[in-house]
């Protein structure tokens, strides 16, 4: 048992914070009392020092599927009060695995030193459970992984049998507890999917009352078309919940499209389609560096890209293509955010322009050494648009990052991994001053979207996932120079009644 006293409770609802004592009983909340709880033995009494006790924060968009197996302590998340992460995003999940995608994913995740020796969601969950992680992981089935499990990473048309097998594997994952389907329609092989494929899969999701979470086909030039595509497929399939991942307007030429994108979303919400969004509080994104490659390279998976770049003549040709396809000042807006290659891992955080006199050649050299884990951070978003998106009452925080250890064992990263959720709370408090709403965005809202009926609120019978924080000091000082700097203002994190972090 844990007893919490001398604090304010923001219980995950719109109710204003109130003074109360909280008692846990094993993994659940036993009592919430506005009177002092006395006479009941507790293994530990936590004096809150006048801080806020809230439900454990839920990271609505993460990628800790394999990272948490390698480092189950989950430092980067629990140190900012996160107790649950929604994983399997952007079309990339740890299941299902077959002979057609296992080798590719083992290369993608090689940095974590984990053998991907399972096949389905049930086996993956068993492997994760055996690690007893500090962070609770809730998984979506990734469409890219699903498609590759059936037909690999190429662009050949699907047969009827292949599509039926995708439906079967998706249904099995949802039956086993996966919460929905995610797509990453920017990436290979998801970018090859057509309307029939996606609608048929989404009908499986609808039958299971699941969520459709999508990394849009375009977040820039084709933003409005991509939002419209997503909503069309949801309506055709009968899916009731749509989550738009890291909602943004990428590229200055597209900043003015935010009004139109919001209008599409809010029209759909008015028509009773439950559309929500997540966002990290930064204007620099991060994804695989290979996404900047011109056609036909953009239709290749990372394993094939690295294979082709073994040839000197091919590297020279790609270097020249990159020089022609990007203006000189473009490279000042792109950072090397992560790499496992010995030559480059110590240079993460610098812009491509800072890494050498010939940026196009630098990129090709990085990709030739480390296509799978080389990531770029791209400065292409607008601060005013970020504020507008975060102000939407259906916007929740998502880090788009992994649960990483504090010791830097797996290399560099974007500062969002250690700071996105805390910084989101800080910015909402600064903008609105409404503690209850800031907490709701990170707790009960994502719990409702992803059907987590046991968490997101402080009420008897719910899971004892809790965070104690100082509303005056919660923030993140992490930046690209020091991305692993822990969040500030977090006093305590509790997962299922167990203290997993204490400042």
Buried (B, 14 or more C-beta within 10 A) or exposed (E): BBBBBBBBBBBBBEEEBEEBBBBBBEBBBBBBEEEEBEEEEBEEBBEBEEBBBBBBBBBBBBBBBBBBBBBBBBBBBBBBBBBBBBBBBBBBBBBBBBEBBBEBBBBBBBBBEBEBEBBBBBBBBEBBEEEEBBBBBBBBBBBBBBBBBBBBBBEEEBEEEBBEBBBEBBBBBBEBEBBBBBBBBBBBBBBBBEEEBBBBBBBBBBEBEBBBBBBBBBBBEBBBEBBBBBBBBBBBBEBBBBBBBBBBBBBEEBBEBBEBBBEBBEEBBEEEBBBBBBBBBBBBBBBBBBEBBEEEBBBBBBBBBBEBBEEEEBBEEBBEBBEEEBEEEBBEBBBBBBBBBEEBBEBBBBBBBBBBEBBBBBBBBBBBBBBBBBBBBBEBBBEEBBEBBBEBEBBBBBBBBBBBBBEEEBBBBBBBBBBBBBBBBBBBBEEEEBBBBBBBBBBBBBBBBBEBEEBBBBEEEBBBBBBBBBBEBBBBBBEBEEBBBBBBBBBBBBBBBBBBBEB
